[in-house]
Amino acid sequence: MYYGDYADAYFDLADQFENLFQRQVDLVTEKSLSNPYFIDSINKTKTLLYGN
């Protein structure tokens, strides 16, 4: 798989989630976050969609 394929799949997934939930969606992983203010903002607005 080429890097362009990964990017296409990523943005396609984000677009599909936005269409499904009718709101903006950010796809991030916890490991990719380092800014404590951004992490705090995410924690205040995040919504669990599926979990154990």
Secondary structure by P-SEA (a helix, b strand, c coil): ccaaaaaaaaaaaaaaaaaaacbbbbbbcccccccaaaaaaaaacccccccc
